[in-house]
């Protein structure tokens, strides 16, 4: 009887775990598929945008309220798209407040008119935002400790350049030259944004990288904690176009993950200064007391927007 009682306890525990996991999965699914609302401007939504390079994902396009296709307008591509507009639909009830900030800056004449292409992330976020070719700059002893086949940053950028951008250009008819095309992201998507500028300087005229995950703290298997940051710096400084031919904004806070970023950012900053980048084209800021979250990024969103679009 004691054995049966014990089995019953384990069965109940298993059922509860399944219910909990099932409820969590349902909550994540329902939140992920909730349609975001904007309080300023308009939002077009394209569900499960297909790609031959990466899994399908939702894409949204934000426009000023009176924007009509074909009007002069810059384009800003932003990653983690489901976190940008509506806290009621995000997993942590935070948002970048992109529509509010853009509406305010455009109406004040602080920036040029633009549309935002918000690209949702997927469950493979870390690998899609990993800049593949930087791994070639890691020494062989550390390279052997990680399965590089899982990295998909190059494929993700192919999706944007070869599939998504042509669709946006055809559907909305914005200004299409590099001087009017930008990219922005935070954390891992900050890494892929700067990587995109290196790989496609003919497409993008500037990028903004907030709380860039230069420490790559999630890499496991005993990799030297300076091996990848040094590799990223070396890749960037070798592959960027000539100094001051693009716009690069970077920043970080001093709390949460951001508390570790200072030394790695300084490593990259010093290399950029040595390459001749000036403060008009390369900006690196520190926000004391700010953490690694959408609320913090929303508070300072005006800084990268004015830097990229206020010229």
C-alpha positions in Angstrom: 0.0 0.0 0.0 2.9 2.3 0.8 4.3 1.7 -2.7 1.0 2.5 -4.3 0.7 5.7 -2.3 4.2 6.7 -3.3 3.3 6.0 -7.0 0.2 8.1 -6.6 2.2 11.0 -5.3 4.6 10.8 -8.2 1.7 10.6 -10.6 0.1 13.7 -9.1 3.4 15.5 -9.3 3.8 14.5 -13.0 0.3 15.7 -13.8 0.9 19.1 -12.0 4.2 19.6 -13.9 2.5 18.9 -17.2 -0.3 21.3 -16.4 2.2 24.0 -15.3 4.3 23.5 -18.4 1.3 23.4 -20.7 -0.1 26.5 -19.1 3.2 28.3 -19.5 3.5 27.2 -23.2 -0.1 28.4 -23.8 0.6 31.7 -22.2 3.8 32.2 -24.2 1.9 31.2 -27.4 -1.1 33.4 -26.7 1.1 36.4 -25.8 3.3 35.9 -28.9 0.3 35.9 -31.2 -1.6 38.7 -29.6 -1.9 41.6 -32.1 0.0 44.7 -30.7 -1.7 48.1 -30.8 -0.1 51.4 -31.3 -1.3 54.7 -29.9 0.5 56.8 -32.6 0.8 56.1 -36.3 -0.4 53.0 -38.1 0.8 49.4 -38.0 0.6 46.9 -40.8 1.1 43.3 -39.7 2.4 40.4 -41.9 1.9 37.0 -40.1 4.4 34.2 -40.7 6.4 36.0 -43.4 8.0 33.2 -45.4 11.7 32.8 -46.0 14.0 30.3 -47.7 16.8 31.1 -45.3 15.2 31.1 -41.8 11.9 30.0 -40.2 8.8 32.1 -40.9 8.1 34.9 -38.4 5.7 37.8 -38.0 6.8 41.2 -39.3 5.1 44.5 -38.6 5.6 47.9 -40.3 5.0 51.1 -38.4 4.2 54.3 -40.3 3.4 57.9 -39.4 -0.4 58.4 -39.4 -0.5 60.3 -42.7 2.2 58.3 -44.6 1.4 57.2 -48.1 3.6 54.7 -50.1 6.0 56.5 -52.3 6.5 59.5 -50.1 10.1 60.4 -49.1 10.8 58.3 -46.0 13.7 56.6 -44.3 13.5 53.0 -43.2 14.6 51.6 -39.8 14.8 47.8 -39.4 14.4 46.7 -35.8 14.9 43.3 -34.3 12.9 41.7 -31.4 9.8 43.2 -33.1 7.2 41.8 -30.7 8.8 44.0 -27.9 8.6 47.4 -29.6 5.0 48.7 -29.5 2.6 47.3 -26.9 3.5 46.2 -23.4 0.2 44.4 -23.1 1.4 41.8 -25.7 5.0 41.3 -24.4 6.2 38.5 -22.2 7.5 40.9 -19.5 4.9 43.7 -19.9 7.6 46.1 -21.1 8.0 47.8 -24.5 10.3 50.1 -26.4 7.5 52.6 -27.0 8.7 53.1 -30.5 5.5 54.6 -31.9 5.3 57.2 -29.1 8.9 58.3 -29.5 8.9 58.4 -33.2 5.7 60.3 -33.4 7.0 62.9 -30.9 10.4 63.4 -32.7 8.9 63.6 -36.1 6.3 66.2 -35.1 9.0 68.2 -33.4 11.2 68.2 -36.5 14.0 66.5 -34.6 14.3 63.6 -37.1 13.3 62.8 -40.7 10.1 60.9 -41.3 10.7 57.1 -41.3 8.9 53.8 -41.2 10.0 51.0 -38.9 10.2 47.4 -40.0 9.7 45.3 -36.8 11.0 41.8 -37.2 9.9 39.3 -34.6 12.4 37.0 -33.0 12.0 33.2 -32.8 12.9 30.5 -30.3 16.2 30.4 -32.2 17.0 34.0 -31.3 20.5 33.5 -29.9 21.7 31.7 -33.0 20.0 33.9 -35.5 21.5 37.0 -33.9 25.0 35.5 -33.7 27.5 37.0 -36.2 28.9 33.9 -37.8 32.1 35.1 -39.3 33.4 36.5 -36.0 34.0 33.0 -34.9 36.8 32.7 -37.4 38.7 35.3 -35.3 38.6 33.1 -32.2 41.7 31.0 -31.6 41.5 27.4 -32.6 41.6 26.0 -29.0 38.4 27.9 -28.2 36.8 27.4 -31.6 36.8 23.6 -31.1 34.6 23.9 -28.0 31.5 25.2 -29.8 29.3 23.7 -32.5 29.4 26.5 -35.1 26.8 24.8 -37.3 24.1 26.2 -35.1 25.0 29.8 -35.9 22.5 31.4 -38.3 23.3 35.1 -38.3 24.4 35.1 -42.0 21.1 33.3 -42.9 19.1 35.8 -40.9 20.7 38.7 -42.7 20.1 37.0 -46.1 16.4 36.9 -45.2 16.4 40.7 -44.5 18.5 41.7 -47.5 17.2 39.3 -50.2 13.6 38.8 -49.1 12.3 41.3 -46.6 13.9 44.5 -47.9 12.7 44.0 -51.5 9.2 43.4 -50.2 9.3 46.6 -48.2 10.8 48.6 -51.0 8.1 47.4 -53.4 5.1 47.7 -51.0 5.9 51.0 -49.3 8.2 52.7 -51.8 10.4 54.5 -49.3 13.8 56.0 -50.0 16.0 52.9 -50.6 19.6 54.1 -50.7 22.0 53.3 -47.8 21.8 56.9 -46.6 18.2 56.3 -45.8 18.3 52.7 -44.5 19.2 51.9 -40.9 19.1 49.0 -38.4 18.7 49.0 -34.6 18.7 46.3 -31.9 19.6 45.6 -28.3 21.7 42.9 -26.6 22.3 40.1 -29.1 20.4 42.1 -31.8 22.9 44.9 -31.2 25.6 42.5 -32.2 23.9 41.4 -35.4 23.1 45.1 -36.3 26.8 46.1 -36.2 27.6 42.8 -38.1 25.1 43.8 -40.7 26.8 47.1 -41.3 30.1 45.3 -41.8 28.6 42.7 -44.1 26.3 45.0 -46.1 27.8 48.5 -46.1 26.2 49.2 -49.5 22.7 48.6 -47.9 22.9 50.3 -44.5 24.1 53.8 -43.8 24.1 53.4 -40.0 23.2 51.2 -37.0 22.2 51.6 -33.4 23.3 49.0 -30.9 21.8 49.3 -27.3 23.2 47.3 -24.4 25.2 45.3 -26.9 26.0 41.8 -25.6 29.7 42.1 -26.2 30.5 39.8 -23.2 28.8 36.9 -24.9 28.2 35.6 -21.4 26.0 32.7 -22.5 28.8 30.9 -24.4 29.6 27.7 -22.5 32.2 24.9 -22.6 35.0 26.7 -20.9 35.6 29.3 -23.5 38.0 32.0 -22.4 35.8 35.0 -21.5 38.0 37.4 -23.5 38.3 35.2 -26.6 35.1 36.2 -28.3 35.0 39.9 -27.4 38.5 40.2 -28.8 37.5 38.3 -31.9 34.4 40.5 -32.4 36.6 43.6 -32.1 39.1 42.3 -34.6 36.4 41.3 -37.0 34.6 44.7 -36.8 37.7 46.8 -37.2 38.9 44.7 -40.2 35.5 44.6 -42.0 34.0 48.0 -41.4 34.2 50.4 -44.3 36.5 53.4 -44.0 36.2 55.6 -40.9 33.3 58.1 -40.8 31.5 56.7 -43.9 28.7 55.3 -41.7 26.9 56.1 -38.5 27.4 53.8 -35.5 25.6 54.4 -32.1 26.4 52.1 -29.1 25.5 52.3 -25.5 25.1 50.3 -22.3 23.8 50.8 -18.7 25.5 49.8 -15.5 23.0 47.2 -14.0 22.0 43.6 -14.8 23.8 42.2 -17.8 25.0 45.7 -18.7 27.1 45.8 -15.5 29.6 43.5 -17.2 29.7 45.3 -20.6 32.0 48.3 -19.7 35.5 46.6 -20.3 34.3 45.0 -23.6 32.8 48.2 -24.9 36.0 50.1 -24.1 37.9 47.5 -26.0 35.9 48.2 -29.1 35.8 51.9 -28.6 39.6 52.2 -28.4 40.0 50.2 -31.6 37.5 52.4 -33.4 39.2 55.6 -32.2 42.5 54.1 -33.4 40.9 53.5 -36.8 40.0 57.2 -37.0 36.3 57.2 -36.2 35.1 60.6 -34.8 32.3 61.4 -32.4 30.1 62.6 -35.2 30.0 59.2 -36.7 30.8 56.8 -33.9 29.1 57.4 -30.5 29.4 55.3 -27.4 27.4 56.3 -24.3 27.0 54.9 -20.7 23.8 55.3 -18.8 24.4 55.1 -15.1 21.9 53.0 -13.1 20.1 51.7 -16.1 19.6 47.9 -16.7 19.1 45.5 -19.5 15.4 45.8 -20.4 12.9 47.4 -22.7 11.9 50.1 -20.1 15.5 51.3 -20.0 15.9 51.3 -23.8 12.6 53.2 -24.2 13.9 55.9 -21.8 16.9 56.7 -24.1 15.4 55.8 -27.5 15.6 59.4 -28.6 19.4 59.3 -28.5 20.0 56.7 -31.2 17.0 58.0 -33.3 18.3 61.5 -33.4 21.8 60.3 -34.0 20.7 58.2 -37.1 17.8 60.2 -38.4 18.4 63.8 -37.2 20.8 64.9 -40.0 
